Amino acid sequence: MEGTTTGCFDSLFAAFGKRSSTAQSSRIPPAYTPPTEEKLPAYEECVSKAMSQLDVKHDTELERIVSDAIQAVSGDLRQISLDLHENMETGMKEFHAHQILTDYLEKQGFKVTRHAYGMETAFTAEFTRGQGRRIGFCSEYDGLPGLGQGCGHNCIAISGVAAAIGVKAALESGKASGKVMLFGTPAEELSIGKIVLVQKRAFQDNVDACLMLHPAAYDSERAALIAIHDVRVEFFGKASHASAAPWEGVNALDAMVQLWNNISMMRQQLMPTDRVHGIVTDGGKAPNVIPDHTSAFFFVRTTKYDQIIRLMEKMENCFRAAAMATGCEVKWTWREIGVTKDVVQNGPMADVYKDFMERTAGTSFPSIAEQEKKGGGSTDMGNVSYEVPTLHPMRAIGTTAANHTIEFTKAAATKYAHEATLQGSEGLAVTALKVLNDDSFFEVVKKDFEATVRS
């Protein structure tokens, strides 16, 4: 599957408006509330009520410890980021990234496990002081064939390292107790690494919550990231001379054309938020031969992973109908590793991150409705979010370019992107420390998780 990108954000982020290259915040149009199946109270009203029950005091000393620790390694992380940007590796082949990240984390005093959970380029790095809860962060470091670091995974790699170093400093200072664990997660662009880790209970058995940061063209504390599955379909016919004896053939390309029309007509009855898109991977070999084989590759997406089965059934009916209409045989294969789930953002953690970024970095965020409206990308962090409370915010890196573009690749190497990433990493670390230190806050985090996932 090398070269196939089922993860990340698939040009999602360009949908937001233009952003100044020097501004720290985006100007977003008035919020649009998408239609829902039932009338729900305004999210901001729910947040206001919830936050009024929490102690939202800011521990400025703890925030300073985090900031000082992260800024102290800024130069090191800049070099690592540029190295990963210049020496991009694709999914499950990130051997150089694995080495430089694990070597550095070991020097920083973490207990490092290389080649973790049966994946050559996965790792964990942990530090514990005293008894307490356990917090996790994720680093990604694979790139895109032909684009390099077109989704900014060099920034994601160092953000996880930075956040872990910030929490470690707080633990060492005595201002917190518990464990911090960084997961090195390979092959996000193939939606593999975190799904394997979930299947092997890496998150469920080791952390009470997990966070990561993603670069984008805009800031968002709870971006809407949807579920995705993929399928490969083949039609088998009978070859014949396309001019001398076409009636003796069974045209597999006709079946493919019929399938395309079936899917195009099916879209009329799909939900507005559903997505089906694909390519023909084999359309025949010669124009004077009736094709006896054709193949295609499709992605299907829904806002929630449990809706995917609805699209799977519709797609399979399209496959059968095309085969029946043309006299071909058909075979299809859904991805063996399973569905990449939607991301369930933990509301209380998102609110703490947002508060920190607004106070310390002057960051502005779109309304919740606007963030939901712009959803469309997918990531394997979604599978993590169904197992432990999860936060996956976006951090603007000074570009209006969409992810998965040459322009975004260039932006991911800038000094602006580096500094913005470290600011966001401080926000992750401070949010994580509230999970470690504040019992009442953690109870709210768990209740939100139970309400949005377990229910």
C-alpha positions as CSV (number, residue, x, y, z in Angstrom):
1,M,0.0,0.0,0.0
2,E,3.0,2.3,-0.2
3,G,1.9,5.6,-1.8
4,T,-1.7,5.3,-0.6
5,T,-2.7,8.0,1.9
6,T,-5.7,7.0,4.0
7,G,-4.7,9.1,7.0
8,C,-4.4,12.8,7.7
9,F,-6.4,15.5,6.3
10,D,-6.6,15.3,2.5
11,S,-6.6,19.0,1.6
12,L,-9.2,19.7,4.3
13,F,-7.6,22.7,5.8
14,A,-7.6,25.0,2.8
15,A,-11.4,25.3,3.4
16,F,-10.7,27.9,6.1
17,G,-10.2,31.5,5.1
18,K,-7.0,33.3,4.3
19,R,-4.6,33.8,7.2
20,S,-1.9,36.4,7.6
21,S,1.6,34.9,7.6
22,T,2.4,36.9,10.8
23,A,-1.0,36.7,12.6
24,Q,-1.4,34.1,15.4
25,S,-5.1,33.7,14.7
26,S,-7.6,33.1,11.9
27,R,-10.6,35.3,11.0
28,I,-13.5,32.9,10.6
29,P,-16.9,33.8,9.1
30,P,-19.9,33.7,11.4
31,A,-20.7,30.2,12.7
32,Y,-22.9,27.9,10.6
33,T,-24.8,25.2,12.5
34,P,-25.1,22.1,10.5
35,P,-28.4,20.1,10.5
36,T,-28.6,17.3,13.1
37,E,-31.0,14.5,13.6
38,E,-32.2,16.0,16.9
39,K,-32.3,19.4,18.5
40,L,-29.3,19.8,20.8
41,P,-28.4,22.7,23.1
42,A,-25.7,25.1,22.0
43,Y,-22.3,23.6,22.7
44,E,-21.0,26.9,24.1
45,E,-23.9,26.8,26.6
46,C,-23.0,23.3,27.7
47,V,-19.3,24.2,28.1
48,S,-20.2,27.3,30.1
49,K,-22.2,25.2,32.5
50,A,-19.6,22.5,32.8
51,M,-16.7,24.9,33.3
52,S,-18.6,26.8,36.0
53,Q,-18.3,23.6,38.1
54,L,-14.6,23.3,37.7
55,D,-11.7,25.0,39.4
56,V,-10.1,26.8,36.5
57,K,-7.2,28.4,38.5
58,H,-4.0,28.7,36.5
59,D,-0.8,27.3,38.0
60,T,1.6,29.8,36.5
61,E,4.6,28.3,38.2
62,L,3.8,24.9,36.6
63,E,3.3,26.6,33.3
64,R,6.7,28.3,33.6
65,I,8.4,25.0,34.4
66,V,6.8,23.5,31.3
67,S,7.7,26.4,29.1
68,D,11.3,26.6,30.3
69,A,11.9,22.9,29.8
70,I,10.5,23.0,26.2
71,Q,12.3,26.2,25.2
72,A,15.6,24.8,26.6
73,V,15.5,22.1,24.0
74,S,14.1,24.2,21.1
75,G,17.4,24.2,19.3
76,D,17.7,20.4,19.5
77,L,14.1,19.9,18.3
78,R,14.6,22.3,15.5
79,Q,17.5,20.2,14.2
80,I,15.5,17.0,14.6
81,S,12.6,18.5,12.7
82,L,14.7,19.7,9.8
83,D,16.4,16.3,9.7
84,L,13.1,14.5,9.4
85,H,11.9,17.0,6.8
86,E,15.0,16.6,4.7
87,N,15.2,12.8,5.1
88,M,11.6,11.9,4.7
89,E,10.6,8.2,5.0
90,T,7.3,6.5,4.1
91,G,5.2,4.4,6.4
92,M,6.7,1.4,8.2
93,K,10.1,2.4,6.7
94,E,10.9,5.3,9.1
95,F,14.2,3.7,10.3
96,H,16.2,7.0,10.4
97,A,13.4,8.8,12.3
98,H,13.1,5.9,14.7
99,Q,16.8,6.1,15.5
100,I,17.3,9.8,16.0
101,L,14.1,10.2,18.1
102,T,14.9,7.2,20.4
103,D,18.5,8.2,20.8
104,Y,17.5,11.7,21.7
105,L,14.8,10.6,24.2
106,E,17.2,8.3,25.9
107,K,19.7,11.1,26.3
108,Q,16.8,13.2,27.9
109,G,16.4,10.5,30.6
110,F,13.4,8.6,29.3
111,K,13.2,4.8,29.5
112,V,13.0,3.9,25.8
113,T,11.7,0.7,24.1
114,R,12.7,0.5,20.5
115,H,10.8,-1.6,17.9
116,A,7.8,-1.6,20.2
117,Y,4.7,-3.8,19.8
118,G,6.1,-5.8,16.9
119,M,6.7,-2.8,14.6
120,E,10.2,-2.1,13.5
121,T,9.7,1.7,13.6
122,A,7.5,2.1,16.6
123,F,8.8,3.0,20.0
124,T,7.8,4.1,23.5
125,A,9.5,6.5,25.9
126,E,8.4,6.8,29.5
127,F,9.3,8.6,32.7
128,T,7.7,8.0,36.1
129,R,7.9,9.8,39.5
130,G,5.7,8.7,42.3
131,Q,2.2,7.3,42.2
132,G,-0.5,8.8,40.1
133,R,-2.2,8.9,36.8
134,R,-0.6,8.2,33.4
135,I,-0.6,10.5,30.5
136,G,0.3,9.7,26.9
137,F,1.4,11.7,23.8
138,C,1.9,10.6,20.2
139,S,4.6,11.4,17.7
140,E,4.2,10.7,14.0
141,Y,7.1,10.9,11.5
142,D,6.2,9.3,8.2
143,G,5.9,11.3,5.0
144,L,4.1,11.3,1.6
145,P,5.6,9.8,-1.6
146,G,6.2,12.7,-4.0
147,L,5.5,15.4,-1.4
148,G,7.8,14.8,1.4
149,Q,6.5,16.1,4.8
150,G,3.4,17.4,3.1
151,C,1.4,16.9,6.3
152,G,4.0,18.2,8.6
153,H,4.8,15.1,10.5
154,N,8.3,16.5,11.3
155,C,6.4,19.0,13.5
156,I,4.2,16.2,15.0
157,A,7.3,14.3,15.9
158,I,8.9,17.1,17.9
159,S,5.6,18.2,19.4
160,G,5.2,14.8,21.1
161,V,8.8,14.9,22.3
162,A,8.4,18.5,23.5
163,A,5.2,17.8,25.4
164,A,6.8,14.7,27.1
165,I,9.8,16.8,28.1
166,G,7.5,19.4,29.6
167,V,5.6,17.0,31.7
168,K,8.8,15.2,32.7
169,A,10.2,18.5,34.0
170,A,7.0,19.0,36.1
171,L,7.3,15.5,37.5
172,E,11.0,16.1,38.4
173,S,10.2,19.4,40.1
174,G,7.8,17.7,42.5
175,K,4.8,19.7,41.1
176,A,3.2,16.6,39.8
177,S,3.4,12.8,40.2
178,G,2.6,9.9,37.9
179,K,3.8,8.8,34.5
180,V,4.3,10.3,31.1
181,M,4.6,8.0,28.0
182,L,5.4,9.0,24.5
183,F,4.3,6.7,21.7
184,G,6.2,6.7,18.5
185,T,3.5,5.8,16.0
186,P,4.6,4.8,12.4
187,A,2.6,4.9,9.2
188,E,-0.1,7.3,10.0
189,E,-0.5,8.1,6.3
190,L,-1.4,4.5,5.8
191,S,-3.6,4.4,8.9
192,I,-1.7,1.5,10.4
193,G,0.5,2.4,13.4
194,K,-2.0,3.5,16.1
195,I,-4.5,0.8,15.0
196,V,-1.9,-1.9,15.6
197,L,-1.1,-0.3,19.0
198,V,-4.8,-0.2,19.9
199,Q,-5.2,-3.8,18.9
200,K,-2.2,-4.7,21.2
201,R,-3.6,-2.6,24.0
202,A,-0.7,-0.2,24.1
203,F,-2.9,2.7,25.1
204,Q,-5.5,0.9,27.1
205,D,-3.0,-0.7,29.5
206,N,-0.6,2.2,29.9
207,V,-2.3,5.6,29.9
208,D,-5.4,7.3,31.3
209,A,-5.6,9.9,28.5
210,C,-3.7,10.6,25.3
211,L,-2.9,13.8,23.4
212,M,-1.2,14.9,20.2
213,L,-0.8,18.1,18.0
214,H,-1.2,18.4,14.3
215,P,0.0,21.3,12.1
216,A,-2.6,22.9,9.8
217,A,-3.5,26.2,8.1
218,Y,-5.7,27.1,11.1
219,D,-6.1,26.7,14.8
220,S,-8.7,24.3,16.2
221,E,-9.0,22.8,19.6
222,R,-11.4,20.0,18.5
223,A,-11.3,19.5,14.7
224,A,-13.9,17.2,13.2
225,L,-12.0,14.2,11.9
226,I,-14.2,11.5,10.3
227,A,-14.1,7.7,9.9
228,I,-12.7,6.0,6.8
229,H,-12.5,2.5,5.2
230,D,-11.1,1.4,1.9
231,V,-11.9,-1.3,-0.6
232,R,-10.2,-2.8,-3.6
233,V,-12.5,-4.3,-6.3
234,E,-11.7,-6.4,-9.4
235,F,-13.8,-7.5,-12.4
236,F,-13.0,-10.6,-14.4
237,G,-14.2,-11.0,-18.0
238,K,-13.0,-12.7,-21.1
239,A,-10.5,-11.3,-23.6
240,S,-11.3,-11.1,-27.3
241,H,-10.3,-9.1,-30.4
242,A,-12.1,-5.8,-29.9
243,S,-12.8,-5.4,-33.7
244,A,-12.8,-8.9,-35.2
245,A,-14.8,-10.7,-32.6
246,P,-16.0,-8.4,-29.7
247,W,-19.1,-10.6,-29.2
248,E,-16.9,-13.4,-28.0
249,G,-15.5,-11.2,-25.2
250,V,-16.8,-10.3,-21.7
251,N,-15.8,-6.7,-21.1
252,A,-14.4,-6.1,-17.6
253,L,-14.0,-2.4,-18.5
254,D,-17.8,-2.2,-19.1
255,A,-18.3,-3.5,-15.6
256,M,-16.0,-0.8,-14.3
257,V,-17.8,1.9,-16.2
258,Q,-21.1,0.6,-14.9
259,L,-19.7,0.6,-11.4
260,W,-18.7,4.2,-11.7
261,N,-22.2,5.1,-12.9
262,N,-23.7,3.1,-10.1
263,I,-21.7,5.0,-7.5
264,S,-22.3,8.4,-9.1
265,M,-26.1,7.8,-8.9
266,M,-25.8,6.3,-5.4
267,R,-24.4,9.6,-4.1
268,Q,-27.8,11.3,-4.6
269,Q,-29.1,9.1,-1.7
270,L,-26.1,9.5,0.6
271,M,-26.0,11.7,3.6
272,P,-24.5,15.2,2.9
273,T,-21.5,14.3,5.1
274,D,-20.8,10.9,3.5
275,R,-17.9,10.6,1.0
276,V,-17.0,8.0,-1.6
277,H,-14.0,8.6,-3.9
278,G,-11.6,6.4,-5.8
279,I,-9.5,5.6,-8.8
280,V,-9.2,3.0,-11.5
281,T,-6.0,1.1,-11.0
282,D,-6.3,-1.2,-14.0
283,G,-8.5,-0.2,-17.0
284,G,-7.2,-2.7,-19.5
285,K,-4.0,-3.2,-21.5
286,A,-4.7,-2.4,-25.1
287,P,-7.5,-0.7,-27.0
288,N,-7.9,-3.5,-29.5
289,V,-8.4,-6.2,-26.8
290,I,-11.6,-6.6,-24.8
291,P,-10.3,-6.2,-21.2
292,D,-10.6,-9.4,-19.2
293,H,-9.5,-7.6,-16.0
294,T,-10.1,-4.2,-14.4
295,S,-9.6,-3.0,-10.9
296,A,-10.3,0.1,-8.7
297,F,-9.5,1.4,-5.2
298,F,-12.1,3.4,-3.2
299,F,-12.3,5.2,0.1
300,V,-15.6,5.6,1.9
301,R,-16.1,8.0,4.8
302,T,-18.8,8.8,7.4
303,T,-18.9,11.2,10.3
304,K,-19.0,8.3,12.8
305,Y,-17.3,4.9,12.3
306,D,-20.5,2.9,13.1
307,Q,-22.1,4.4,10.0
308,I,-19.5,2.9,7.7
309,I,-21.4,-0.4,7.4
310,R,-24.2,1.5,5.7
311,L,-21.9,2.6,2.9
312,M,-20.2,-0.8,2.7
313,E,-23.5,-2.4,2.0
314,K,-24.3,0.1,-0.7
315,M,-20.9,-0.2,-2.3
316,E,-21.2,-4.0,-2.4
317,N,-24.5,-3.8,-4.1
318,C,-23.0,-1.5,-6.7
319,F,-20.2,-4.1,-7.3
320,R,-22.7,-7.0,-7.7
321,A,-25.0,-5.0,-10.0
322,A,-22.1,-4.0,-12.3
323,A,-21.0,-7.6,-12.6
324,M,-24.4,-8.9,-13.2
325,A,-25.2,-6.3,-15.9
326,T,-22.0,-7.2,-17.9
327,G,-21.6,-10.9,-17.2
328,C,-18.4,-10.5,-15.3
329,E,-17.2,-12.0,-12.1
330,V,-16.4,-9.7,-9.3
331,K,-14.2,-9.8,-6.2
332,W,-13.7,-7.1,-3.5
333,T,-11.6,-6.8,-0.4
334,W,-12.0,-4.4,2.4
335,R,-8.9,-3.4,4.3
336,E,-7.9,-6.2,6.6
337,I,-6.9,-4.0,9.5
338,G,-10.3,-2.5,9.7
339,V,-12.0,0.9,9.9
340,T,-10.1,4.0,10.8
341,K,-12.4,5.6,13.3
342,D,-13.5,9.2,13.7
343,V,-11.8,11.2,16.4
344,V,-13.8,11.8,19.5
345,Q,-12.3,15.0,21.0
346,N,-12.5,15.2,24.8
347,G,-14.3,18.4,25.6
348,P,-12.8,19.3,29.0
349,M,-9.3,18.7,27.8
350,A,-10.0,20.8,24.6
351,D,-11.3,23.6,26.8
352,V,-8.1,23.7,28.9
353,Y,-5.9,23.6,25.8
354,K,-7.9,26.5,24.3
355,D,-7.8,28.6,27.4
356,F,-4.0,28.2,27.6
357,M,-3.4,29.1,24.0
358,E,-5.7,32.1,24.2
359,R,-4.0,33.4,27.3
360,T,-0.3,32.7,26.4
361,A,-0.2,32.8,22.6
362,G,-3.1,35.1,21.7
363,T,-4.6,32.3,19.6
364,S,-8.1,32.6,18.2
365,F,-10.3,29.6,17.5
366,P,-13.2,29.0,15.2
367,S,-16.6,28.3,16.8
368,I,-17.4,24.7,17.5
369,A,-20.1,24.7,14.7
370,E,-17.5,26.0,12.2
371,Q,-15.0,23.3,13.2
372,E,-17.7,20.6,12.7
373,K,-18.7,22.1,9.4
374,K,-15.2,21.8,8.0
375,G,-14.7,18.2,8.9
376,G,-13.5,15.8,6.2
377,G,-10.1,14.4,7.0
378,S,-9.2,11.1,8.8
379,T,-6.5,9.8,11.1
380,D,-5.8,6.6,13.1
381,M,-5.8,8.7,16.2
382,G,-9.5,8.2,16.0
383,N,-9.1,4.5,17.1
384,V,-7.2,5.7,20.1
385,S,-10.0,8.1,21.0
386,Y,-12.5,5.2,21.4
387,E,-10.2,3.6,24.0
388,V,-9.0,6.5,26.2
389,P,-9.9,10.2,26.5
390,T,-8.1,11.9,23.6
391,L,-7.3,15.4,22.4
392,H,-6.1,16.1,18.9
393,P,-6.0,19.9,18.2
394,M,-4.7,21.6,15.1
395,R,-2.0,24.3,15.2
396,A,-1.7,27.0,12.6
397,I,1.9,27.1,11.2
398,G,1.7,30.4,9.1
399,T,0.3,29.2,5.8
400,T,-2.9,29.2,3.9
401,A,-2.0,26.1,2.0
402,A,-3.8,22.8,2.5
403,N,-2.1,19.8,4.0
404,H,-0.8,17.3,1.4
405,T,0.5,20.0,-0.9
406,I,4.0,21.2,-1.9
407,E,3.2,24.5,-0.3
408,F,2.5,22.9,3.0
409,T,5.6,20.8,2.8
410,K,7.6,24.0,2.6
411,A,5.7,25.7,5.4
412,A,6.4,22.7,7.7
413,A,10.1,23.5,7.6
414,T,9.8,27.2,8.5
415,K,10.9,28.8,11.8
416,Y,7.3,30.0,12.3
417,A,6.1,26.5,12.1
418,H,8.7,25.4,14.7
419,E,7.8,28.1,17.1
420,A,4.1,27.6,16.7
421,T,4.5,23.9,17.3
422,L,6.4,24.4,20.5
423,Q,3.7,26.8,21.7
424,G,1.1,24.2,21.0
425,S,3.2,21.6,22.7
426,E,3.2,23.7,25.9
427,G,-0.6,23.7,25.7
428,L,-0.6,19.9,25.4
429,A,1.7,19.5,28.4
430,V,-0.3,21.9,30.6
431,T,-3.5,20.1,29.7
432,A,-1.9,16.8,30.5
433,L,-0.7,18.0,33.8
434,K,-4.2,19.1,34.8
435,V,-5.2,15.5,34.1
436,L,-2.4,14.3,36.4
437,N,-2.9,16.8,39.2
438,D,-6.6,17.6,39.4
439,D,-8.9,14.8,40.6
440,S,-12.1,16.7,39.9
441,F,-11.0,17.6,36.4
442,F,-10.1,14.0,35.6
443,E,-13.6,12.9,36.8
444,V,-15.1,15.4,34.3
445,V,-12.7,14.1,31.6
446,K,-13.9,10.6,32.3
447,K,-17.6,11.6,32.3
448,D,-17.2,13.3,29.0
449,F,-15.5,10.2,27.6
450,E,-18.3,7.9,28.9
451,A,-21.0,10.2,27.5
452,T,-19.4,10.6,24.0
453,V,-17.9,7.2,23.5
454,R,-19.1,4.5,25.9
455,S,-22.7,5.5,25.6
